[in-house]
Amino acid sequence: MRIHLPDLPDLYRKHPEFKRGCITDTNALFARSVELDALFSWTDAAFEQFVDLGIPVFTNINIRLECLTGKKHAK
């Protein structure tokens, strides 16, 4: 389900099962952690709204080290 941020509070009131949480892509975590990212403002607003409503956010953060460093490491 795609949800637009302005609609989230009303949807939350209509569907209390949202309190169970939502799943987000790992890219949203990166965007939220780097202020220079083009999506920082949006992800910041989204995560703040989740916090205000008490909605847990789950993600799979199992990433490869080379994604963070840009280097491949020998096995």
C-alpha distances in whole Angstrom, upper triangle without the diagonal:
4,6,10,13,15,12,12,15,15,12,13,16,15,13,15,14,12,15,15,13,10,11,12,14,17,18,16,19,22,21,21,24,26,27,28,25,23,20,22,21,18,17,20,19,15,17,20,17,16,19,20,18,19,16,16,15,15,16,18,21,23,25,28,31,31,28,29,33,33,36,36,38,40,39
4,7,10,12,11,10,14,14,12,14,17,16,14,17,16,13,16,17,14,11,12,11,13,16,16,15,18,20,18,19,22,24,24,25,22,20,17,19,18,15,14,17,16,13,15,18,15,15,19,19,17,19,16,17,15,16,16,19,21,24,24,28,30,31,27,28,32,32,35,35,37,40,40
4,6,9,7,7,11,11,9,11,14,13,13,15,15,12,15,16,13,11,12,12,14,17,17,15,18,20,18,18,22,23,23,24,21,20,16,18,17,13,13,16,13,10,13,15,12,12,16,16,14,16,14,15,14,16,17,20,22,25,26,29,31,32,28,29,33,33,36,37,39,42,41
4,6,5,7,10,11,10,12,15,15,15,17,17,14,17,18,16,14,15,14,16,19,18,15,18,20,18,17,21,22,21,23,20,18,15,16,14,11,12,14,11,9,13,14,11,12,16,16,15,17,15,17,16,18,19,22,24,27,27,30,32,33,29,29,33,33,36,38,40,43,43
4,5,5,8,10,10,11,14,15,15,16,17,14,16,18,15,13,15,14,16,18,18,14,17,19,16,15,19,20,19,21,19,17,14,14,12,9,10,11,8,7,10,11,8,10,13,12,12,15,13,15,14,17,19,22,23,27,27,30,32,33,29,29,32,33,36,38,40,43,43
4,6,7,8,10,11,13,14,15,17,18,15,17,20,18,16,18,18,20,22,21,18,20,22,20,18,22,23,22,24,22,20,17,17,14,12,13,14,10,10,13,12,10,12,15,13,13,16,15,18,18,21,22,26,27,30,31,34,36,36,33,32,36,36,40,41,43,47,47
4,6,6,6,9,10,11,12,14,16,13,15,18,16,15,17,17,20,23,22,19,21,24,22,20,24,26,25,26,24,22,19,20,17,14,15,16,13,11,14,14,11,12,15,14,12,16,14,17,17,20,22,25,27,30,31,35,36,37,34,34,37,38,41,42,44,47,47
4,6,5,6,9,10,10,11,13,10,12,14,13,12,15,15,18,21,21,17,19,22,20,19,22,24,24,26,23,22,18,19,17,14,14,15,12,9,12,12,8,9,12,11,9,12,11,14,14,17,19,23,24,28,29,32,34,35,32,32,35,36,39,40,42,45,45
4,5,5,6,9,10,11,13,10,11,15,14,14,17,18,21,23,24,20,22,25,23,21,24,26,25,28,26,25,21,21,19,16,16,16,13,11,13,12,8,9,12,10,7,11,11,14,15,19,21,25,27,30,32,35,37,38,35,34,38,39,42,43,45,48,47
4,5,5,6,9,10,13,11,13,16,16,16,19,20,23,26,26,23,25,28,26,24,27,29,29,31,29,27,24,24,22,19,19,20,16,15,17,16,12,13,15,13,11,14,14,17,18,21,24,27,29,33,34,38,40,41,37,37,41,42,45,46,47,50,50
4,5,5,6,8,10,8,11,14,13,13,16,17,21,24,24,21,23,26,25,23,27,29,28,31,28,27,23,24,22,19,19,20,17,14,16,16,13,12,15,14,11,14,12,15,16,19,21,25,27,30,32,35,37,39,35,35,39,40,43,44,45,48,47
4,5,5,6,8,6,8,11,11,12,15,17,20,23,24,21,22,25,24,22,25,28,28,30,28,27,23,23,22,19,18,19,16,14,15,15,11,10,13,11,8,10,9,13,14,17,20,24,26,29,31,35,36,38,35,35,38,39,42,43,44,47,46
4,6,6,9,9,10,13,14,15,19,21,24,27,28,24,26,29,28,26,29,31,31,33,31,30,27,27,25,22,22,22,19,17,18,17,14,13,15,13,10,12,12,16,18,21,24,27,29,33,35,38,40,42,38,38,42,43,46,47,48,51,50
4,6,9,9,11,14,15,16,19,21,25,28,28,26,27,30,29,28,31,33,33,35,33,32,28,28,27,24,23,24,21,19,20,20,16,16,18,16,13,15,14,17,19,22,24,28,30,33,35,39,41,43,39,40,43,44,47,48,49,52,51
4,5,6,8,11,12,13,16,19,22,25,26,24,25,28,28,26,29,32,32,34,32,31,27,27,26,23,22,23,21,18,19,19,16,14,17,16,12,14,12,15,16,18,21,25,27,30,32,36,38,40,37,37,41,42,45,45,46,49,48
4,5,6,8,10,12,16,19,22,25,27,24,25,28,28,26,29,31,32,34,32,32,28,28,26,24,22,23,21,18,18,18,15,13,15,14,11,11,10,13,15,17,21,24,27,29,32,36,38,40,37,37,40,42,44,45,46,48,47
4,5,6,8,10,14,17,20,23,25,22,23,27,27,25,28,31,32,34,31,31,27,27,27,24,22,23,21,18,18,19,16,14,16,16,12,12,10,12,13,15,18,21,24,27,29,33,35,37,34,35,38,40,42,42,43,45,44
4,5,6,7,11,14,17,20,21,19,20,23,23,21,24,27,28,30,28,27,24,23,23,20,18,19,18,14,14,15,13,10,13,13,10,9,7,9,10,12,16,19,22,24,27,31,33,35,32,32,35,37,39,40,41,43,42
4,5,8,12,15,18,20,22,20,20,24,24,21,24,27,28,31,28,29,25,24,24,21,19,19,18,15,14,15,13,10,11,12,8,7,5,7,10,12,16,19,21,24,27,31,33,35,32,32,35,37,39,40,41,43,42
4,7,10,13,17,19,21,19,19,23,23,22,24,27,28,31,29,29,25,25,25,22,20,20,20,16,15,17,15,11,13,14,11,9,7,7,9,10,14,17,19,22,25,28,31,33,30,30,34,36,38,38,38,41,39
4,7,10,14,15,18,15,16,19,20,18,20,24,25,27,25,25,21,21,21,19,16,17,17,13,12,14,12,9,11,13,10,9,5,4,6,7,11,14,16,19,22,26,28,30,27,27,31,32,34,35,35,38,37
4,7,10,13,15,13,13,17,17,16,19,22,23,25,22,22,19,19,19,16,14,16,15,12,11,14,12,9,12,14,12,11,7,6,5,6,9,12,15,17,20,23,26,27,24,25,28,30,32,32,33,36,35
4,7,9,12,10,11,15,15,15,17,20,22,24,21,21,17,18,19,16,13,16,16,12,12,15,14,11,14,17,15,14,10,9,6,5,6,9,11,14,16,20,22,24,21,22,25,26,29,29,30,32,31
4,6,8,7,8,11,12,12,14,17,18,20,17,17,14,14,16,13,10,13,14,11,10,14,14,11,14,17,16,15,12,10,7,6,5,8,10,13,14,18,20,22,18,19,23,23,26,26,28,31,30
4,5,6,7,9,10,11,13,15,18,19,15,16,13,14,16,14,11,14,16,13,13,16,17,15,17,20,20,19,16,14,10,9,6,7,9,11,12,15,17,18,15,16,20,20,23,23,25,28,27
4,5,5,7,9,10,11,13,16,17,14,15,13,13,16,15,11,14,16,14,13,17,18,16,18,21,21,20,17,15,11,9,6,6,6,9,9,12,14,15,12,12,16,17,20,20,22,25,24
4,5,5,6,9,10,11,13,14,11,12,10,11,14,12,10,13,15,13,13,17,18,17,19,22,22,21,19,17,13,12,10,10,9,12,11,13,15,15,11,12,16,16,19,20,22,25,26
4,5,5,6,9,10,12,13,10,11,8,8,11,9,6,9,11,10,9,13,14,13,15,18,18,18,16,14,11,11,9,11,11,14,13,16,18,18,15,15,18,19,22,23,25,29,29
4,5,5,6,9,11,13,11,13,10,9,12,11,8,10,13,11,9,13,15,13,14,18,19,18,16,14,10,10,9,10,9,12,12,15,16,17,14,13,16,18,21,22,24,27,27
4,5,5,6,10,11,8,11,9,9,12,12,9,11,14,13,12,15,18,17,18,21,22,21,19,17,14,14,12,12,10,13,11,14,14,15,11,10,13,15,18,20,21,25,26
4,6,6,7,8,5,7,6,5,9,9,7,8,12,11,11,14,16,16,17,20,21,21,19,18,15,15,14,15,13,16,15,17,17,18,14,13,16,17,20,23,25,28,29
4,6,7,10,8,10,7,5,8,8,5,6,9,9,8,10,13,13,14,16,18,18,17,16,13,14,13,15,14,17,16,19,19,20,16,15,18,20,23,25,27,30,31
4,6,9,8,11,10,8,11,12,9,9,12,13,11,13,16,16,16,19,21,20,19,17,15,16,14,16,13,16,15,17,17,18,15,13,16,18,21,23,24,28,29
4,5,6,9,9,7,10,12,10,10,14,15,14,15,18,19,19,21,23,23,22,21,18,19,17,18,16,19,17,18,17,18,15,12,15,16,20,22,24,28,29
4,5,8,9,6,8,11,10,9,12,14,14,15,18,19,19,21,23,24,23,22,20,21,20,21,19,22,21,22,21,21,18,16,18,19,23,26,28,31,33
4,6,8,7,9,12,12,12,15,17,17,18,21,22,22,24,26,27,26,25,22,23,22,23,21,23,21,22,21,20,18,16,17,18,22,25,27,31,32
4,5,5,8,10,10,11,14,15,15,17,19,20,21,23,25,25,24,23,20,21,19,20,18,21,19,20,20,19,16,15,17,17,21,23,26,30,31
4,6,8,9,10,11,13,14,16,17,19,20,22,23,25,26,24,24,21,22,20,22,20,23,21,22,23,22,18,18,20,20,24,26,29,32,34
4,6,5,6,8,10,11,12,14,15,16,18,20,21,22,21,20,17,19,17,19,18,21,20,22,22,22,18,18,21,21,25,27,29,33,34
4,6,5,6,8,10,10,12,14,15,16,18,20,21,19,19,17,18,17,19,18,21,20,22,22,22,19,18,20,21,25,27,29,33,34
4,6,5,6,9,10,11,12,14,15,16,18,20,19,19,17,20,19,22,21,24,23,26,26,26,22,21,24,25,28,31,33,37,38
4,5,5,6,9,10,11,12,14,15,17,18,17,17,15,18,17,20,20,23,23,25,26,26,22,22,25,25,29,31,33,37,37
4,5,5,6,8,10,10,12,14,15,16,15,15,12,14,14,17,16,20,19,22,23,24,20,19,23,24,27,29,31,34,35
4,5,5,6,9,10,11,12,14,15,15,15,13,16,16,19,18,22,21,24,24,25,22,21,24,25,28,31,32,36,36
4,6,5,6,9,10,10,12,14,14,15,14,17,17,21,21,24,24,27,28,29,25,24,27,28,32,34,36,39,40
4,5,5,6,9,10,11,12,11,12,10,13,14,18,18,22,22,26,27,28,24,23,27,28,31,33,35,38,38
4,5,5,6,9,10,10,9,10,8,11,13,16,16,20,21,24,25,26,23,22,25,27,30,32,33,36,36
4,5,5,6,9,10,10,11,11,15,16,20,20,23,24,27,28,29,26,25,28,30,33,35,36,39,39
4,5,5,6,8,8,11,11,15,17,20,21,25,26,29,30,32,28,27,31,32,35,37,38,42,41
4,6,5,6,5,7,8,11,14,18,19,22,24,27,28,30,27,26,30,31,34,35,36,40,39
4,5,5,6,8,9,13,15,19,19,23,25,28,29,31,28,26,30,32,35,36,37,40,40
4,6,8,10,12,16,19,22,23,27,28,32,32,34,31,30,33,35,38,40,41,44,43
4,6,9,11,15,18,22,23,27,28,32,33,35,32,31,35,36,39,40,41,44,44
4,6,9,13,16,20,21,25,27,30,31,34,31,30,33,35,38,39,39,42,42
4,6,10,13,17,18,22,24,28,29,31,28,28,31,33,36,37,37,40,39
4,7,10,14,15,18,21,25,26,28,26,25,29,31,33,33,34,37,36
4,7,10,12,15,18,21,23,25,22,22,25,27,30,30,31,34,33
4,7,9,12,15,19,21,23,20,20,24,25,28,28,28,31,30
4,6,9,11,15,17,19,17,17,21,22,24,24,25,27,27
4,6,8,12,15,17,15,15,19,20,22,21,22,24,23
4,6,9,11,14,12,12,15,17,19,19,19,22,21
4,7,10,12,11,12,15,16,17,16,17,19,18
4,7,9,7,8,11,12,13,13,14,16,16
4,5,6,7,9,10,10,9,10,13,13
4,5,5,6,8,8,8,8,11,12
4,5,5,5,5,5,7,11,12
4,6,6,8,9,11,14,16
4,6,8,10,12,15,17
4,5,8,10,14,16
4,7,10,13,16
4,6,10,13
4,7,9
4,6
4
